[in-house]
Amino acid sequence: MSYIEESLSDGERIEARFRLHWFSWMPMVGWILLGVVTFGLTLLVAIYEYLRLKYLEQGVTNKRVILKRGIISRQTDEMKLGSIETVEIDQSVFGRIFGFGNVRVTGRGISDLVFKRIDDPMSVKRAIENVSHPAS
């Protein structure tokens, strides 16, 4: 069971899960190729990178936005929907061409949550905004 599913409160449901863009996996592929050539440490780095990306969870429920990182340890950033002030997209030219970018969710005070190298950042922004401010 995923962290997001495990952490749901009464009446809370998952509205969307956000996928990493395939470009996020490219450093790991590079490390694997380098590991095949040189073996040893680079192969361990590639395995670590694979596990780091595999166990990353990002999503929005009907109550909060969630970002969970960690392979064995767990670090989570969560923000209640009522605390969201802005949802911003940061996309480079390269990101625009290939369809990935960062989505920054800013809340009250100094808190913020950043989904990095997310696939289709505009749909992530819409999903968050639709849940936090449903159409009448």
FIBA-779199 format. One line per 2 residues: number of its first residue (from 1); their letters; for each residue x, y, z of N, C-alpha, C. Coordinates in nm, 3 decimals, decimal comma. Layout:
N
NUM> A> X Y Z X Y Z X Y Z; ... .
This chain:
136
1> MS> 0,085 -0,117 0,000 0,000 0,000 0,000 0,090 0,124 0,000; 0,057 0,223 -0,080 0,138 0,343 -0,090 0,118 0,432 0,032 .
3> YI> 0,212 0,526 0,052 0,202 0,619 0,165 0,075 0,701 0,155; 0,043 0,749 0,037 -0,076 0,833 0,021 -0,201 0,755 0,061 .
5> EE> -0,214 0,631 0,015 -0,330 0,549 0,051 -0,331 0,521 0,202; -0,213 0,494 0,256 -0,200 0,461 0,398 -0,234 0,579 0,489 .
7> SL> -0,213 0,701 0,440 -0,230 0,819 0,526 -0,366 0,888 0,511; -0,458 0,831 0,434 -0,589 0,894 0,416 -0,666 0,898 0,547 .
9> SD> -0,730 1,011 0,574 -0,814 1,023 0,693 -0,957 0,987 0,656; -1,046 0,984 0,753 -1,186 0,950 0,727 -1,246 1,048 0,625 .
11> GE> -1,308 0,995 0,524 -1,373 1,077 0,422 -1,278 1,133 0,318; -1,149 1,106 0,330 -1,052 1,159 0,235 -1,033 1,060 0,121 .
13> RI> -1,021 1,110 -0,002 -1,001 1,023 -0,117 -0,896 1,085 -0,209; -0,829 1,001 -0,282 -0,726 1,047 -0,375 -0,793 1,103 -0,499 .
15> EA> -0,758 1,225 -0,534 -0,815 1,289 -0,652 -0,724 1,270 -0,773; -0,594 1,272 -0,752 -0,500 1,254 -0,863 -0,363 1,216 -0,808 .
17> RF> -0,289 1,141 -0,889 -0,149 1,111 -0,860 -0,069 1,172 -0,974; 0,049 1,223 -0,942 0,129 1,291 -1,043 0,250 1,207 -1,078 .
19> RL> 0,273 1,190 -1,208 0,384 1,108 -1,257 0,504 1,196 -1,288; 0,621 1,138 -1,268 0,743 1,204 -1,315 0,750 1,191 -1,466 .
21> HW> 0,807 1,289 -1,531 0,828 1,283 -1,674 0,939 1,182 -1,701; 0,939 1,120 -1,819 1,040 1,019 -1,850 1,180 1,077 -1,846 .
23> FS> 1,193 1,207 -1,864 1,324 1,272 -1,859 1,386 1,258 -1,720; 1,306 1,245 -1,617 1,357 1,231 -1,480 1,439 1,105 -1,465 .
25> WM> 1,413 1,007 -1,549 1,484 0,879 -1,540 1,616 0,880 -1,617; 1,644 0,982 -1,696 1,763 0,985 -1,780 1,894 0,981 -1,701 .
27> PM> 1,908 1,053 -1,588 2,034 1,040 -1,512 2,059 0,894 -1,469; 1,954 0,825 -1,429 1,969 0,686 -1,388 2,015 0,601 -1,507 .
29> VG> 1,959 0,625 -1,625 2,000 0,550 -1,744 2,148 0,577 -1,773; 2,189 0,703 -1,759 2,329 0,737 -1,779 2,420 0,664 -1,681 .
31> WI> 2,377 0,661 -1,554 2,456 0,590 -1,453 2,463 0,441 -1,483; 2,354 0,384 -1,533 2,354 0,241 -1,568 2,452 0,215 -1,683 .
33> LL> 2,445 0,299 -1,787 2,535 0,282 -1,899 2,681 0,296 -1,856; 2,707 0,396 -1,772 2,841 0,414 -1,719 2,881 0,296 -1,631 .
35> GV> 2,783 0,243 -1,555 2,809 0,129 -1,469 2,842 0,003 -1,546; 2,777 -0,014 -1,661 2,804 -0,131 -1,745 2,947 -0,123 -1,797 .
37> VT> 2,988 -0,002 -1,834 3,122 0,017 -1,887 3,228 0,002 -1,777; 3,206 0,068 -1,663 3,307 0,070 -1,557 3,274 -0,020 -1,439 .
39> FG> 3,150 -0,061 -1,429 3,097 -0,140 -1,318 3,122 -0,069 -1,186; 3,106 -0,136 -1,075 3,137 -0,081 -0,943 3,043 0,026 -0,894 .
41> LT> 3,101 0,138 -0,853 3,030 0,245 -0,784 2,918 0,304 -0,869; 2,941 0,324 -0,998 2,838 0,386 -1,082 2,713 0,300 -1,090 .
43> LL> 2,728 0,169 -1,086 2,611 0,081 -1,087 2,533 0,097 -0,957; 2,601 0,114 -0,845 2,533 0,138 -0,717 2,458 0,271 -0,719 .
45> VA> 2,519 0,373 -0,779 2,452 0,504 -0,791 2,327 0,489 -0,877; 2,335 0,413 -0,985 2,220 0,391 -1,073 2,108 0,320 -0,999 .
47> IY> 2,142 0,220 -0,919 2,041 0,148 -0,841 1,976 0,241 -0,740; 2,057 0,323 -0,673 2,002 0,421 -0,577 1,907 0,517 -0,647 .
49> EY> 1,948 0,571 -0,762 1,864 0,666 -0,836 1,732 0,602 -0,879; 1,737 0,477 -0,923 1,616 0,405 -0,960 1,521 0,393 -0,840 .
51> LR> 1,574 0,350 -0,726 1,491 0,334 -0,607 1,436 0,467 -0,557; 1,518 0,574 -0,565 1,474 0,707 -0,521 1,352 0,753 -0,602 .
53> LK> 1,357 0,732 -0,734 1,245 0,772 -0,819 1,125 0,679 -0,805; 1,152 0,550 -0,786 1,043 0,453 -0,774 0,958 0,477 -0,650 .
55> YL> 1,021 0,517 -0,541 0,948 0,535 -0,415 0,902 0,679 -0,391; 0,915 0,765 -0,489 0,864 0,901 -0,481 0,713 0,898 -0,507 .
57> EQ> 0,635 0,960 -0,420 0,490 0,967 -0,439 0,447 1,113 -0,437; 0,359 1,150 -0,531 0,311 1,286 -0,543 0,164 1,280 -0,580 .
59> GV> 0,081 1,358 -0,513 -0,061 1,355 -0,547 -0,141 1,457 -0,472; -0,270 1,455 -0,500 -0,363 1,545 -0,432 -0,485 1,462 -0,394 .
61> TN> -0,533 1,483 -0,272 -0,656 1,421 -0,227 -0,763 1,531 -0,221; -0,880 1,496 -0,171 -0,984 1,599 -0,158 -0,957 1,690 -0,037 .
63> KR> -0,847 1,664 0,039 -0,816 1,745 0,156 -0,676 1,808 0,155; -0,580 1,747 0,082 -0,443 1,797 0,089 -0,361 1,758 -0,033 .
65> VI> -0,248 1,826 -0,048 -0,149 1,797 -0,150 -0,034 1,726 -0,080; 0,018 1,618 -0,140 0,117 1,534 -0,073 0,239 1,511 -0,162 .
67> LK> 0,358 1,522 -0,102 0,484 1,486 -0,166 0,560 1,399 -0,067; 0,587 1,274 -0,106 0,658 1,180 -0,018 0,785 1,132 -0,087 .
69> RG> 0,897 1,141 -0,014 1,025 1,096 -0,064 1,083 0,996 0,034; 1,173 0,911 -0,014 1,245 0,820 0,074 1,232 0,676 0,031 .
71> II> 1,343 0,604 0,042 1,345 0,462 0,008 1,313 0,381 0,133; 1,397 0,395 0,234 1,371 0,330 0,363 1,318 0,433 0,461 .
73> SR> 1,384 0,548 0,467 1,333 0,656 0,551 1,216 0,721 0,477; 1,147 0,811 0,543 1,031 0,876 0,481 1,033 1,024 0,516 .
75> QT> 1,028 1,109 0,414 1,012 1,252 0,434 0,888 1,295 0,356; 0,798 1,360 0,424 0,676 1,403 0,356 0,658 1,553 0,369 .
77> DE> 0,603 1,612 0,265 0,557 1,751 0,266 0,411 1,743 0,230; 0,328 1,801 0,314 0,184 1,800 0,291 0,128 1,939 0,317 .
79> MK> 0,027 1,976 0,241 -0,036 2,105 0,260 -0,187 2,088 0,246; -0,261 2,137 0,344 -0,406 2,132 0,336 -0,453 2,223 0,223 .
81> LG> -0,556 2,179 0,152 -0,605 2,255 0,037 -0,647 2,397 0,075; -0,703 2,413 0,194 -0,746 2,545 0,238 -0,632 2,641 0,262 .
83> SI> -0,509 2,589 0,273 -0,391 2,673 0,297 -0,323 2,718 0,169; -0,366 2,666 0,056 -0,299 2,699 -0,071 -0,332 2,841 -0,114 .
85> ET> -0,226 2,916 -0,146 -0,244 3,051 -0,198 -0,219 3,057 -0,347; -0,110 2,991 -0,395 -0,080 2,993 -0,537 -0,028 2,857 -0,583 .
87> VE> -0,049 2,831 -0,711 0,009 2,713 -0,776 0,079 2,766 -0,900; 0,213 2,755 -0,902 0,293 2,813 -1,008 0,366 2,705 -1,087 .
89> ID> 0,387 2,732 -1,215 0,461 2,640 -1,302 0,593 2,704 -1,341; 0,700 2,626 -1,334 0,832 2,670 -1,379 0,877 2,571 -1,485 .
91> QS> 0,883 2,618 -1,609 0,915 2,531 -1,721 1,022 2,597 -1,808; 1,132 2,528 -1,828 1,237 2,577 -1,918 1,192 2,556 -2,063 .
93> VF> 1,270 2,608 -2,155 1,241 2,587 -2,298 1,243 2,436 -2,327; 1,346 2,370 -2,275 1,359 2,225 -2,291 1,237 2,153 -2,232 .
95> GR> 1,192 2,199 -2,115 1,073 2,142 -2,050 0,947 2,163 -2,132; 0,934 2,280 -2,194 0,818 2,308 -2,279 0,816 2,215 -2,399 .
97> IF> 0,934 2,193 -2,458 0,942 2,107 -2,576 0,905 1,963 -2,542; 0,956 1,913 -2,429 0,936 1,773 -2,394 0,821 1,749 -2,295 .
99> GF> 0,756 1,855 -2,248 0,635 1,839 -2,166 0,657 1,809 -2,019; 0,761 1,868 -1,958 0,782 1,851 -1,815 0,819 1,985 -1,751 .
101> GN> 0,811 1,990 -1,620 0,847 2,113 -1,548 0,827 2,094 -1,399; 0,843 2,202 -1,326 0,824 2,201 -1,182 0,694 2,273 -1,149 .
103> VR> 0,623 2,223 -1,048 0,502 2,288 -1,001 0,523 2,323 -0,854; 0,512 2,452 -0,822 0,532 2,501 -0,686 0,396 2,539 -0,627 .
105> VT> 0,363 2,476 -0,515 0,240 2,507 -0,443 0,280 2,588 -0,321; 0,233 2,712 -0,316 0,268 2,801 -0,206 0,149 2,816 -0,112 .
107> GR> 0,178 2,806 0,016 0,073 2,817 0,117 0,091 2,940 0,203; 0,008 2,951 0,302 0,017 3,062 0,395 0,151 3,060 0,466 .
109> GI> 0,203 3,180 0,493 0,332 3,187 0,560 0,444 3,162 0,461; 0,543 3,083 0,503 0,659 3,060 0,417 0,662 2,918 0,361 .
111> SD> 0,555 2,844 0,381 0,556 2,704 0,336 0,533 2,695 0,186; 0,602 2,598 0,124 0,576 2,566 -0,014 0,616 2,421 -0,039 .
113> LV> 0,565 2,369 -0,147 0,583 2,228 -0,183 0,615 2,229 -0,333; 0,722 2,160 -0,374 0,762 2,164 -0,515 0,764 2,022 -0,572 .
115> FK> 0,688 2,002 -0,679 0,692 1,878 -0,755 0,792 1,901 -0,868; 0,906 1,833 -0,865 1,012 1,856 -0,963 1,003 1,758 -1,079 .
117> RI> 1,034 1,810 -1,199 1,037 1,730 -1,322 0,910 1,647 -1,338; 0,798 1,712 -1,317 0,668 1,645 -1,323 0,620 1,641 -1,468 .
119> DD> 0,554 1,534 -1,505 0,498 1,519 -1,638 0,374 1,608 -1,650; 0,362 1,680 -1,758 0,247 1,765 -1,789 0,210 1,857 -1,672 .
121> PM> 0,296 1,954 -1,640 0,273 2,039 -1,524 0,142 2,118 -1,529; 0,094 2,150 -1,647 -0,033 2,225 -1,656 -0,149 2,141 -1,604 .
123> SV> -0,150 2,011 -1,634 -0,260 1,927 -1,583 -0,249 1,908 -1,432; -0,126 1,906 -1,379 -0,107 1,897 -1,234 -0,162 2,023 -1,168 .
125> KR> -0,130 2,138 -1,224 -0,181 2,266 -1,173 -0,334 2,267 -1,173; -0,392 2,225 -1,285 -0,539 2,221 -1,295 -0,599 2,125 -1,193 .
127> AI> -0,537 2,007 -1,175 -0,590 1,909 -1,079 -0,591 1,966 -0,939; -0,483 2,032 -0,900 -0,475 2,092 -0,765 -0,577 2,203 -0,750 .
129> EN> -0,585 2,292 -0,850 -0,679 2,403 -0,842 -0,824 2,357 -0,846; -0,855 2,253 -0,925 -0,992 2,203 -0,932 -1,038 2,144 -0,800 .
131> VS> -0,946 2,078 -0,727 -0,982 2,019 -0,599 -0,991 2,127 -0,492; -0,895 2,222 -0,494 -0,894 2,324 -0,389 -1,000 2,433 -0,409 .
133> HP> -1,044 2,453 -0,533 -1,148 2,551 -0,563 -1,245 2,491 -0,663; -1,330 2,397 -0,621 -1,421 2,331 -0,716 -1,515 2,430 -0,782 .
135> AS> -1,548 2,402 -0,908 -1,641 2,488 -0,983 -1,780 2,480 -0,920; -1,846 2,592 -0,920 -1,981 2,596 -0,860 -2,084 2,537 -0,950 .
